[in-house]
Amino acid sequence: MRTQYIKFSLYSFLLIVILMSCNKLTEVNPPETAITGETVYTDDATAIGAVTGVYVRFSDNTLAGGLNGISIRTGLSSDELTLFPGVSNILLQKTYLNALSAQDYYGIWENSYTYLQTVNAAIEGLAKSTSLTSAVKKQLQGEVKFLRAFFYFYLVNLYGDVPLSTTSDYRTNATNARTDKADVYKQIVSDLIDAQNLLTDNYIASDGVSNTPERVRPNKWTATALLARVYLYTKDWAGAETQSTNIINAGIYNLETDLNKVFLNTSTEAIWQLMPVDPTWNTYDARSFILTNGPDNDDHPVYLSSFLLTSFESNDLRRENWIGENKVEASTYYYPYKYKSAKADTALTEYTMIFRLAEQYLIRAEARAQQENITGGLEDLNKIRTRAGLVEYSTSSMTVLISAIMKERRVELFTEWGHRWLDMKRNGTVNDIMNIVTPLKGGSWSTNWQLYPVPYADIKLNPRLKQNDGY
């Protein structure tokens, strides 16, 4: 594992330095680096390094895990996580109380647009290049098309209408208005279809050519996994079923029978994972979630909510294997334990999971149920339930089945990349649920809080960029 990390680091060193000074898409000043220079894409090694740098920064920054990651932020916004009373982090407090303001720095917006600036520059540079090896060029083009779709998927679901940029021209980007959500989704779908056509079934190593068992660079099925989710979110049920079926039938992925192996870097269920940048640590989520001393400090500020805990059925193996407990005097605190170890004592054993096969079964179950294929929906739902040690579910009602699938998503995908928060919003249940939950947290709920605020600093720089309602 350390050898792979060293290769990863060598190829990405240039981009780590570059990205540290790279401006965001929404800022008016020109980028200070030569990342858009044609010379980056005249050589296989430098082109690979440019794209690899996005993964390095992504893995080592706020989106992928830890206190500022999507999982914790959306978990606090929803009903998944509880904030310890003594935590002093003001932004975590505001997120938990659904009381964010436009003046609050929110790293998801800032970092996404920084990545998108780099990705757009890569798309342009790769398109112009005539000297790259054909296989390397196609692989990198597929990866960056996928990455653009991935970042926009989260932006559009967390902020609503967002500035859509497909260029690295800072002059254009500095004055972009918000694009309708439906049009952003059209671009996401277009990019993912391009990625499917450019990428292969294989996972490619850091040299951009060799195959590897490590699933840390997107392949064709990674793009397919996100496309299946996008079709589900946009209510294209047939499209969602087709894409998820293609992954399930690909013969590459299998549900792990042992729940404790699901989040390992050798997981047969993994469709895409992020490798930790620091070889002495496993994942940021493990570092933030695992409790050892009960009510903790700002480094371990959350534990699982009673709302989530009571949603598990008795004898659910996921509660036994994916939830840890820490007892302090008369109190017991439960925490996410999907990732078992923060510190890598000898070698890395866990990577950050982004897409996995279980979600695809649940996507297909929901898509089938929405098309009134009750038998097919039950079959997929029960694949997940059986793995969790539960009895098979049975119903003849489409409505009841969809409700059961949503409940299953809640206990299967908890604290993974905002699934609960996004599910509540797309299914129209967020107001009913949060009108109960937010007051119990100590806050008050408004339907406006479904979307996060656009950072005030960006609005100040760009008068055409409008704020979300209520902020």
C-alpha positions, 0 to 999 in steps of 0.5 A: 500500500505504501508503494502505491501511495508513493507513486500517487504522490510523485505524480501529483506533487506538481498539482498539489503545489499548483492547487494550493494557489488556484483561484475559485471559479467565482472569483474575479482575479485571474489564476496565478498558475499555469495549470491551463497552459498547453505544456501540461498536456503535451506529456503523459506523465504531467497530464496524469499528474494534473488529473491525479492532483484533483484526487489528492486535493479532494481526498485531503480536503473538506468534501471527502470526509472529516469535520467539514465533509459532506457526510458530517455536514449533512448528517448534522443538518438532518436527523442522523447526528447529534452534536455534543453540547460542549463543542465550540465550533460555531459552524458545526453549531449552526449547521446542527441547528439549521441556522447557517447564514450567508456570512458563514464560510462553507467549504463545500461550495468553495472547494467544489468550484476550486476543483471545477476550475482545475477540471475544466482546464483539464478538459480543455487542455486534453481536448487540444492535446495532440501528443498524448498516448491515445489510451492515456488521453481517453482515460483522463478525458473520461475521468475529468468528465466524470469529476465535473459531473460529480462535483455538480451533482452535489452542488445542485443538490445542496444549493439548488440552481448554481453557476454552471461553467464548462470553461476555465476562462475566469472572465466568464466565470466571474460573472456567471449567474445561477443556472436552472437546476434542470439544465445543470442536470442535463450537463451532468448527464451529458458528462457522464455519458461521455465518461462511460464512452471514454472509460473502460471496465478496468481500474487504472493505476497511477501510470494511467495505463496499467490495470490495478486492483485498487479502485481509486480512479473512476472507471466506466462503472463509476460513471454508471453508478452516478448516472443511475443515481442521477436518473433516480433523482430526476425520476427517470425510473427506466433510466435508473433501472437500466444503469443500475442493472448494468452495474449489477450484471457487470460481473465485477462487483459483489455484495460483501457477506461480511459487513466488516469487510464492506469498507476495506480497500479490498472490498468487492462491493466498492465501485469507487474509493478515495485513497488517503493522502497521509499513509499513516491514517486511514479515513477522515471519517474514522478520525472524526466519528470514532469515540473513545472518551464519551462527550468529546472535543471539537475533534470528535464532536458528534454521535448518532441520533436517537432518530437514527438508532430507533430506525433499526430493526431488532437483530439488524447486523448493521447495528451490531457491526456498523455502530460503535458505543462508548460508555461514560458513567451512566451514559452511552454514546453511539457512533458510526463504526463503518470505518474501524480504525483511524490510525494506519499502524502498519499499512492502509486498510480502509479507503473512503467509500464513495460508490458501492454496490448496495446503493445500486440494488436500492436504486434499482429497487426504488426504480422498479417499485416506481414502475409498479414492478413490485416483485423486482423491487422486493427482490432487490430490497431483500438482497440488502435485508438478507445481508443484514440478517433480516427477514425478507420483506413482503408487500403488494403495495407500491406505496408501502414498498417505496416506504420500506426502500426509503427506510432501508436506505436510511439504515444501509447508507447512514453517514455516507455522503449525505444520502439521508439529507438528499433523500428527504429533500427529493421525496418531499418529506424534509419539512414534515421531519425537520419541523419535528427534529429541528426544535428538538435540537434547539433550533427552528425550521424553515423550508428555506433551510433545505438549501445551504446559503451561497457564501456572501463573499462570492455574491459580493464579487459577482452581482449576478449571483443571487442568494438562496431564499431566506438568507 
